[in-house]
Amino acid sequence: LAELGRLIEPRDDDVRCYALPARGLQARIGCATLPAGIQWTGLPAPLGGPLQADAGPDGNSLDIFLEQFLTGFMRPLDMGDQVELCMRLHFREMLDPTGLWQQELDSEIKPLHGTLIRLLCQAVGAPAPDDDIHRLALAISALPLQYYAHRDLIQQMAPQLLNDPECLQATTRRLIDFAHHLIAGETRRRQAPAGDAP
């Protein structure tokens, strides 16, 4: 990433680098197809590596899962400009995939989403996942994503949210609180009399 920072202008250039067995790095501009003999080995580690969260020893603690999930999601934001470079590489892979994004979906994102869905069903008393459970899970996942997608806006309107480590920790705690409020609201909606539920 440091080398990328010296070679490119992050806001203007669109570059992905692939490891070559004999010649180090080769930059490829605007091309998702890997040349013969080149293996794409992974997106940059500074976005935190694999996002991991479990649900405690018994596998059923929503509190533990939300804390690990949201804290792990927010932690890389204290890396400053490196996060923006990593985001560009991730988004480039999503828009013009080489297959790595699908691997990440299958090995990391889908299992986490599945665990969250299961825990939410238990929390709100749903016998099985329905559309509102999926909406709730996506809303919770969206809470930390906004701090990546809206970095420019945050830097202009409230830069301390990203630049102050203590403020970032406080933001993470608030996101955990917000997630619990979303769950509580959905639980109340489901428990309301049939004619009163929105």
N, C-alpha and C positions, 0 to 999 in steps of 0.2 A: 504493500500500500504506500509506503514511503516513496518507493521508486515511481509508482504511478503518479503520486503527487508532484514529483519533479518533472515528469514527462508531459502531463496533460493539464489542460484547464478543465476542472471538473464540471463547470456549468455549460461548457460548449462542446467538449469532445465526447465521443462515444467509443470507448475502447474496452475490449476484453482481452485478457492475456491468458495464453495457454502454455503449459509447461511442455518443452521439447526435450526428448531424451538426451540429445547430444549438444544442443545449441542454446540452452538456457531458456529465455522467454522470447516469444514472438508475439507482437501486438497485431491484432486483427481488427480492422475498423469496419463496423457495420456488417459483420458476417457471422452468422450463427453456425454454419456448417464447419465441422472440424476437419482440417486437412488429414490425409491418410497418415496413420502412425502416431497421431497426437491424442492423448487421453486427457479429458477435462477432469481434474481431481477434486474440485470442490469450490464452493463460494468462500469468500474470505472469512477466516476465523474471527476477526474482531467484532463481528456482529453477535458474538457470544457463543459461537459454536452451536451444537445441538441445544435447542430449548427443551429443558427437562422439567417436569413437575410430576409429583406423585400425590397420592391421596392418603398418605400416612400408612402406618403398619397394617391396618385392616383394609386399606384400599377404599375407604368410604368417607374420608374427611374432606368435605368441600372447602372448609376453612384453610386447611393445609395446602390443598391444590391451588386455590386462588392466590394465596400468598406467594407460593413458589412460581406460579405461572406469570403473574403480573410483575413480580420483582425481577424475574429472569428476563422478561420482555423489556423492562425499563433500564436495566443495568447498563447496557452498552451506550446509552445516551450520554454518559459522562466522558465518552471518548472524543467528543468534539467533531472536528472536520473529518476524521476517519470514518465516522458513521455515515456521512454523506456520500463518500466514495463507495462504501460498502453497499449502501442503498442503491446507488446507480447501477452497480454490477448485478444486484439482485433483481431490480426492476427490468434491466436489460434482458436478463435470463428469462424472466416471466413473459416479456413481450415477444422475444425472439428465441425460443427455447432450444437448448442443445440436448435436453433430456434430464438435466440435473434438477430442474425445478420439479419435475414429476417425481424424481427420487426423493426430494425433500418433502413433497406432499405426502408420499406414501410412508416414508420412514419416520417422519417427525410430526407434521401438522395434523394429518388425519387421526393418528392415535391419540394425540392430545385433545383434539376436538371430540373424539369418541368418549374419552374419559370425562370431559366436561359435560357432555350430553347425559351420560349415565348419572353423574352426581347431581345434575340439575333436576332430572326426573325424580330422584329420591327426595330432593329438597322441597320441591313444589307438590309432590304427591301425584305425579303423572305416571300412569301405568306403563306407558311406552312413549318414545319421542314423537312429538307432533310438530307442526309448523311453528307454534309459539315457543317450544323448547329450542328449536334451531334458531329462531329469531333472538331469543335471550342469549344463547351461546355466542352468536355472532356479535351482538351488542357488547357483551363483556370483552370479547377479543378485540373489538374496535377501540376500546378505551385507550390502550397504550399505542395502537397504530397511529392515532392522530398526532402523537408527538414525533413520529417519523415523517408522516406525510405532510405535516404543516410546519416543518422546521423553520422555513423562511418567515412565515407569519409570526411564529412564536418569537423568533429573534427580533422582529420589529416591534411587537406589541408587549411582550413580557419575557425578555431574554433571561431573566433570573431563573425562570422555570427550567432552563436547560444548562445554564452556566454556573449555577450555585449548587454544589453537591448536597448541601443540607436541604435546599429547596427541592431538589430532585427526589430526595428521600421522602420528603413530606408529600410530594405529588404522588409518589408510588403508594404511600399509605392511604391517600385520599381515593386513589383509583380502586384500591381494595375495598374501601368503604362504599364507594359508588356501586361496585359490583354487587355487594351484599344488599344495597337498597334496591337495585334492579330485581334481584331474586325475591326480595320481600314483597315488592310491588306485584310481581307475577303471581306469587303465592296468594296474596290477598285477592287478586282478580279471579283466580280459579276457585277460591273459597266463597266468593260472593254468591248470593242467590241468583238463580239463572236469569231473572229479569233485570238484575242490577249490574251484571258483569258487562264491561264495555266490549 
